[in-house]
Amino acid sequence: MKIRCLLATLTGLALAVPAGAQDLSGLSDPLVADRPDFTESTLTIAPGHFQVEGGATFSRFGDEESLSLGEILVRIGTGERVETRLGIGSYSRIDPGFAGAGTVSGYEDPFVGIKVRLNESDSNLRPPGRPAVSLLFSTSIPVGDDELTADEWQPEGKLLLAWDLPWFSLSSNLIYGYPVDGDERFHQFGATLSAGFSLTDRIGMYVETFGFNKEGVDGSSTQYIDSGLTFSVSNDLQLDARVGIGLDDPSPNWFAGIGAAVRF
């Protein structure tokens, strides 16, 4: 049922795009989205343009099931190497999966951020072996629904790295966050590694791993593996799908999602 809901959402996204949406931005290079993988790209949006990304994710963690709809990220090119980011809080529905526990639903906290590219994105303009490098700073805004808000601002910083290799691309993020768990803050460290491949002119694939030292004050380390596909409808429109598993208890621990990105 949940998978059918995701597929119906993807179909709706595709049908909602005008048939003539082949050239919305006037840019010649295909868009690069910060989804569907967890790893953020080093690229920034061209000045005077913006990109909207969104989708849906169903996840299972032990007996708990959750569905997230929206995942809207608006990326705005505000400088040659700078983009401003606005994340609109997704609508979430969480079923704890045991007797006596009610379903939780509502909107999550939105967030704002800025991405700054530190060197040239074109590998031909960088010394051999040197990665593309960007910094990403963001924070949540505690205005979500009562049962889903963190009630505090949650800042996060990421160092973004990318290498263009002969047969594939390699990207990595190094992450530091200072989130809230209940009424207590903790230091969170994380890392990602994602390999991307071009299967055809329009279809791309990635394989990724990521993890954190902990996701709660008293939590243990967590690790995930996921993979997904992207399909370029045009230079300015991309559809995506992904599936992943968690390597930690409780079991089962998995997620699946679909989405789209469009550039103007």
C-alpha positions in Angstrom: 0.0 0.0 0.0 2.8 2.4 1.0 4.8 1.6 -2.2 1.7 2.1 -4.3 1.4 5.5 -2.7 5.0 6.4 -3.6 4.5 5.2 -7.2 1.3 7.3 -7.5 3.1 10.3 -6.2 5.9 9.9 -8.8 3.3 9.5 -11.6 1.6 12.7 -10.4 4.9 14.6 -10.5 5.6 13.5 -14.0 2.1 14.3 -15.2 2.2 17.7 -13.5 5.1 18.8 -15.7 4.1 20.6 -19.0 5.0 18.6 -22.1 7.0 21.6 -23.4 9.1 21.8 -20.3 12.3 21.1 -22.2 14.0 24.5 -21.6 12.8 26.3 -18.5 16.1 27.8 -17.4 17.9 28.6 -20.7 21.0 26.8 -19.3 22.8 24.3 -21.5 24.1 22.0 -18.8 21.8 19.4 -17.2 20.7 20.2 -13.7 22.4 18.5 -10.7 20.2 17.8 -7.8 21.0 17.4 -4.1 18.7 14.3 -4.1 18.0 11.4 -4.1 21.2 10.5 -2.3 22.0 11.7 1.2 25.3 13.3 0.0 25.0 16.9 -1.0 26.7 18.0 -4.3 29.4 20.7 -4.4 27.7 22.5 -7.2 25.7 25.7 -6.7 22.8 27.1 -8.7 23.7 29.7 -11.4 23.0 33.3 -10.4 19.5 34.4 -11.4 18.1 30.9 -11.4 16.4 28.6 -8.9 15.8 24.9 -8.5 13.0 23.1 -6.6 13.5 19.6 -5.4 11.0 17.4 -3.6 9.6 13.9 -3.1 8.3 11.3 -0.7 9.9 8.6 1.5 8.5 5.6 3.3 10.6 4.1 6.1 10.4 1.2 8.5 12.3 1.1 11.8 11.5 -2.0 13.8 7.7 -1.9 14.2 7.5 1.9 13.5 6.4 3.0 10.0 6.6 6.6 8.7 5.7 8.4 5.5 7.2 11.8 4.6 5.6 13.9 1.9 7.1 17.0 0.5 10.8 17.1 1.2 10.7 20.5 -0.6 14.1 22.2 -1.0 14.3 25.5 -2.9 17.8 26.4 -4.1 18.4 30.0 -5.3 21.5 31.2 -7.1 22.5 34.4 -5.3 26.1 34.7 -6.4 28.7 33.2 -8.8 29.6 30.7 -6.1 26.8 31.1 -3.6 23.3 29.6 -3.3 20.6 30.3 -0.7 18.5 27.3 0.5 15.0 27.1 1.9 13.6 23.8 3.1 9.8 23.6 3.6 8.9 21.2 6.4 7.6 17.9 5.1 4.2 16.5 6.2 5.0 13.3 8.2 2.8 10.5 9.4 4.3 8.1 12.0 2.8 4.9 13.2 4.7 3.5 16.3 3.3 0.1 15.5 2.3 -1.1 18.9 -1.0 -1.3 20.8 -2.1 1.8 22.6 0.2 4.2 20.7 -1.5 6.7 18.5 -0.4 7.8 15.1 1.5 11.1 15.0 1.1 13.4 12.0 1.9 17.0 11.1 4.5 19.2 9.6 8.2 19.0 10.5 10.5 22.1 11.1 11.6 24.0 8.0 15.2 25.0 7.6 17.3 27.7 5.9 20.9 27.4 4.7 23.6 28.7 2.4 26.1 26.8 0.2 29.4 28.4 -0.8 31.6 26.9 -3.5 35.3 27.4 -2.7 36.9 26.4 -6.1 36.1 25.7 -9.7 33.5 23.1 -10.4 35.1 22.1 -13.7 37.8 19.5 -13.0 39.7 20.8 -16.1 40.2 24.1 -14.2 41.6 22.4 -11.0 45.0 20.9 -10.4 45.0 17.1 -11.1 43.6 15.1 -8.2 42.2 18.1 -6.4 38.5 17.8 -5.5 35.8 20.3 -5.9 35.1 21.8 -2.5 32.1 23.6 -1.0 30.8 24.5 2.5 27.1 24.1 3.5 25.7 25.7 6.6 22.0 25.3 7.7 19.7 25.4 10.7 16.2 24.2 11.3 13.6 26.7 12.4 11.4 25.5 15.4 8.0 26.2 14.0 6.7 22.7 13.1 3.7 21.0 14.6 3.9 20.3 18.4 4.6 16.6 18.1 7.3 17.0 15.4 9.2 20.2 16.2 12.5 20.1 18.0 11.5 23.3 19.8 15.1 24.5 19.3 17.2 25.8 16.4 19.4 22.9 15.2 22.6 24.1 13.4 24.7 22.0 11.1 27.8 22.4 8.9 29.1 20.2 6.1 32.3 20.1 4.1 31.4 18.9 0.6 34.0 17.2 -1.7 33.7 15.8 -5.2 36.1 14.1 -7.7 35.4 13.4 -11.4 37.1 10.1 -12.2 37.4 8.4 -15.6 34.4 6.0 -15.2 32.4 7.5 -12.4 32.2 10.4 -10.0 32.9 10.2 -6.2 31.4 12.5 -3.6 31.8 12.8 0.2 30.4 15.0 3.0 32.0 15.5 6.4 29.2 16.6 8.8 29.0 18.3 12.2 25.7 19.1 13.9 24.6 20.4 17.3 21.1 18.9 17.5 18.6 18.6 20.4 17.3 15.4 21.9 14.6 16.2 24.3 15.9 19.2 26.2 19.6 18.3 25.8 22.0 19.1 23.0 24.8 16.8 21.8 27.7 16.9 19.3 26.9 14.9 16.2 29.5 13.8 13.6 28.8 12.1 10.3 30.3 11.2 7.0 29.0 10.1 3.6 30.6 8.5 0.5 28.6 8.3 -2.8 29.7 6.9 -6.2 27.7 8.0 -9.3 27.6 6.3 -12.7 26.1 7.2 -16.1 24.2 4.2 -17.4 22.9 6.1 -20.5 22.6 9.7 -21.6 19.5 10.1 -19.5 19.8 7.5 -16.7 22.2 7.7 -13.8 22.8 5.5 -10.8 24.5 5.9 -7.5 25.6 3.7 -4.6 26.2 5.3 -1.2 27.0 4.7 2.4 26.6 7.2 5.3 26.5 7.2 9.1 26.7 9.1 12.3 28.4 8.7 15.7 25.0 8.9 17.2 21.5 10.2 16.5 20.4 10.8 20.1 22.0 11.8 23.4 22.4 8.2 24.5 22.4 6.7 21.1 25.0 4.5 19.5 26.6 4.9 16.0 24.4 4.3 13.0 25.3 3.2 9.4 23.2 3.1 6.2 23.6 1.8 2.6 21.4 3.0 -0.2 21.2 3.1 -4.0 19.1 4.9 -6.6 18.4 5.9 -10.1 17.8 9.3 -11.8 16.1 9.9 -15.1 16.6 13.2 -17.0 13.4 14.2 -18.8 15.2 17.3 -20.0 18.1 19.5 -18.9 15.8 21.2 -16.4 13.8 18.2 -15.1 14.9 15.1 -13.3 13.0 12.2 -11.7 14.5 9.9 -9.1 13.9 6.7 -7.0 15.9 5.2 -4.2 16.0 2.4 -1.6 18.2 1.8 1.4 18.8 -0.2 4.5 20.1 0.5 8.0 22.8 -1.8 9.3 21.8 -1.4 13.0 19.0 -2.8 15.2 16.0 -2.8 15.4 15.3 -4.9 12.3 13.8 -4.4 9.8 15.3 -1.0 9.1 14.8 0.3 5.6 13.5 3.2 3.5 12.4 3.8 -0.1 11.5 7.0 -1.9 10.8 8.9 -5.1 11.1 12.5 -6.2 11.8 15.1 -8.8 13.9 18.2 -9.3 13.1 21.1 -11.7 15.2 24.2 -12.6 14.0 27.6 -13.7 
